[in-house]
């Protein structure tokens, strides 16, 4: 794998970990009726590289699974990030 692919993989991993934590934290705040994380921040983190963590957070915490546009945008972002990583790894 080339250096750009490694850097992209690191970026996707870090933002995915952040997205997972944000989804978990937001779910906890929802349960305890406290200040929530804005939906724009959750979606922004997912779209900027954290789609894998967001998808995992949605599944593990059962959070934002039916709230539009999360069920549509998170899988599309995951597909786009996977394609981008494959392109970075395979293209010369």
N, C-alpha and C positions, 0 to 999 in steps of 0.2 A: 504494500500500500504506500502511496506517495504522501509527502508531507502535508499538502493541502487537505487530503482526505483525513489524516490524523487530526489536524486542527479542527476540521469540521466535526469529526467524531467527538472530540473533547467538548466543543461548543454545544453540540446536541445533548451530550451527557450531562453537562452542568445545568443547562436550561431545563432539561427534563427532570433532573433532581429537584430543582427549584419549583417547577410546576407541580410536581407531586406533593411537595411540602405545602405549597400554597393551597392546593385543593383540600388537603387534609386539615389545614389550619382553618380554612373557611368553613368546612363542615363542622368542626368543633365550635367555632364561633356561632354558627347557625343554631346548633343544639343548645347552647348556653345563652342565646338571645343577646349576644354582644356585637360589637362593631364588626362588620363583615369586610372582606376584601372586595373591591369593586369588580364587577364582571368584566369590565374592559381590561383590568390588570390580569385576570385569569386567562382571558382569551389572548391578550397580547403576549403573555409568556408562552402560551401554547403555539402561537403563530410565529414567534421569533426563534423557535427551535425546540421548544419543550413539549411538542405534541405527544411524544411517547410517554412522558411522565404525566401529562394531562390525561391521556387515555387510561393509563394505569390508575391514576387517582380517581377518575370517574368510576372505574370498575370496583376498586377496593373500597372506597368510601361511599359508594352509591350516591354521588354528588353531581348535580348538573346533568344527569343522564337524560332528562326529558325537557330541560329548559332550552328553548331555541336561543341562539344558534349552535349551542355546544354539540349536540349529537351529529350535526352535519359538518361543522367546521373542523372539529378536532380530528376526525378520521381523514378528512381531505388534507389537512396539514401534515398528518402522519405519512400519508401517501407521498406528498410532495417532498417531505424531508428524507424519506427513504429513497426516492428517485434521485434527489440531489446527492445524497451520500454515495449511491451506486455510481452515478456519473463521475463524481470526484475520484472514486476509487478505480474505475475502469478506463476512463479516457486518458489518453497520453498527454 
